[in-house]
Amino acid sequence: MTFIRPRLRKPMGYALAGAALAVAWAVRGGPSWFLSIVIEVGVLAIAITTYLRGGQDSDEGALAGSRADERQKLLGLRSWALAGNLAMIAAFTGLTIAVAARGRRLVAVPGNSRRRGLWLPARLVDLRPRGRGPGR
């Protein structure tokens, strides 16, 4: 991303992510399609604010303008490491609880799931092909 000026990198990232969310919400349709416009206006406001903040000569402006010093980069790296460790602990805890709650089986086997006491939605339990297939 060296072809994009450092001050524009974060605002453009926010604008692109917000545009993708707004398009996804509009494609979703339904009675609340107009919220995609609200999402896009809010994201554009955040992107403009980030761009303006990036021009300031402060710690916050340096972070918004993608020109952080070593101290700020180390702090960001440590926060990513903490978030990764917490996500790993949460995943392990969830797996442990799932094993304890469901007993011996974690994988659904077609046709046998209801007899073993494993609850799954009906679409996932009945995975057998319907009707006669070729060669039967």
C-alpha positions as CSV (number, residue, x, y, z in Angstrom):
1,M,0.0,0.0,0.0
2,T,2.9,2.3,-0.6
3,F,1.0,4.0,-3.4
4,I,-1.5,5.4,-0.9
5,R,-0.4,8.3,1.3
6,P,-0.1,7.3,4.9
7,R,-2.7,9.8,6.1
8,L,-5.3,8.3,3.7
9,R,-4.7,4.6,4.6
10,K,-7.0,4.3,7.6
11,P,-9.8,6.6,6.4
12,M,-9.9,4.7,3.1
13,G,-10.0,1.3,4.9
14,Y,-12.9,2.6,7.0
15,A,-14.7,3.9,4.0
16,L,-14.2,0.6,2.0
17,A,-15.3,-1.6,4.9
18,G,-18.3,0.7,5.5
19,A,-19.3,0.6,1.9
20,A,-19.1,-3.2,1.8
21,L,-21.4,-3.3,4.9
22,A,-23.8,-0.8,3.4
23,V,-24.0,-2.7,0.1
24,A,-24.5,-6.0,1.9
25,W,-27.3,-4.4,3.9
26,A,-28.9,-3.0,0.8
27,V,-28.7,-6.4,-1.0
28,R,-30.3,-8.1,2.0
29,G,-33.3,-6.0,1.2
30,G,-36.4,-6.2,3.3
31,P,-38.3,-3.4,5.0
32,S,-35.1,-1.9,6.5
33,W,-33.1,-1.4,3.3
34,F,-32.8,2.3,4.0
35,L,-30.5,1.6,6.9
36,S,-27.7,1.1,4.3
37,I,-27.9,4.8,3.6
38,V,-27.6,5.6,7.4
39,I,-24.6,3.2,7.6
40,E,-22.8,4.8,4.7
41,V,-23.4,8.3,6.1
42,G,-22.1,7.3,9.5
43,V,-19.0,5.6,8.0
44,L,-18.2,8.6,5.8
45,A,-18.4,10.8,8.9
46,I,-15.9,8.5,10.7
47,A,-13.6,8.4,7.7
48,I,-13.6,12.2,7.4
49,T,-13.0,12.6,11.2
50,T,-10.1,10.1,11.0
51,Y,-8.6,12.0,8.1
52,L,-8.8,15.3,9.9
53,R,-7.4,13.8,13.1
54,G,-4.5,12.4,11.1
55,G,-3.3,15.9,10.3
56,Q,-2.9,16.9,14.0
57,D,0.4,16.8,15.7
58,S,-0.4,14.6,18.6
59,D,-0.2,10.9,19.6
60,E,-3.8,10.3,18.5
61,G,-3.1,12.2,15.2
62,A,0.0,10.0,14.6
63,L,-2.0,6.8,15.0
64,A,-4.8,8.1,12.8
65,G,-2.3,9.3,10.2
66,S,-0.4,5.9,10.1
67,R,2.9,7.5,11.4
68,A,3.2,5.9,14.8
69,D,6.5,5.8,16.6
70,E,8.2,2.7,18.1
71,R,6.4,3.1,21.4
72,Q,3.0,3.2,19.8
73,K,3.8,0.3,17.5
74,L,4.9,-1.8,20.4
75,L,1.7,-1.0,22.3
76,G,-0.4,-2.0,19.3
77,L,1.5,-5.2,18.9
78,R,1.0,-6.1,22.6
79,S,-2.7,-5.3,22.3
80,W,-3.0,-7.7,19.3
81,A,-1.2,-10.4,21.3
82,L,-3.5,-9.9,24.3
83,A,-6.6,-10.1,22.0
84,G,-5.2,-13.3,20.4
85,N,-4.6,-14.9,23.8
86,L,-8.1,-14.0,25.0
87,A,-9.6,-15.4,21.8
88,M,-7.7,-18.6,22.3
89,I,-8.8,-18.9,25.9
90,A,-12.4,-18.2,24.9
91,A,-12.3,-20.9,22.2
92,F,-10.8,-23.5,24.5
93,T,-13.4,-22.7,27.2
94,G,-16.2,-23.0,24.7
95,L,-14.9,-26.3,23.4
96,T,-14.6,-27.6,27.0
97,I,-18.1,-26.6,27.8
98,A,-19.4,-28.1,24.5
99,V,-17.7,-31.4,25.3
100,A,-19.1,-31.4,28.8
101,A,-22.6,-30.5,27.7
102,R,-23.0,-32.9,24.8
103,G,-21.2,-35.9,26.2
104,R,-19.2,-38.2,23.9
105,R,-20.2,-36.9,20.4
106,L,-19.4,-33.6,18.7
107,V,-19.9,-34.7,15.1
108,A,-23.3,-35.4,13.6
109,V,-23.6,-38.7,12.0
110,P,-26.5,-38.9,9.5
111,G,-29.4,-41.0,10.7
112,N,-27.9,-41.7,14.2
113,S,-28.0,-38.2,15.7
114,R,-31.5,-38.4,17.1
115,R,-31.0,-41.8,18.7
116,R,-27.8,-40.6,20.5
117,G,-29.4,-37.6,22.1
118,L,-27.5,-35.0,20.1
119,W,-29.7,-32.1,19.3
120,L,-29.3,-30.5,15.9
121,P,-31.7,-28.7,13.6
122,A,-33.8,-31.0,11.3
123,R,-31.9,-29.9,8.2
124,L,-28.6,-31.0,9.7
125,V,-29.8,-34.3,11.1
126,D,-31.3,-35.7,7.9
127,L,-28.3,-35.6,5.6
128,R,-29.3,-38.7,3.6
129,P,-30.0,-38.2,-0.1
130,R,-33.7,-38.1,-1.0
131,G,-35.1,-40.3,-3.7
132,R,-33.2,-42.6,-5.9
133,G,-29.9,-41.5,-7.2
134,P,-28.1,-42.8,-10.2
135,G,-27.1,-46.4,-10.0
136,R,-29.6,-47.5,-7.4
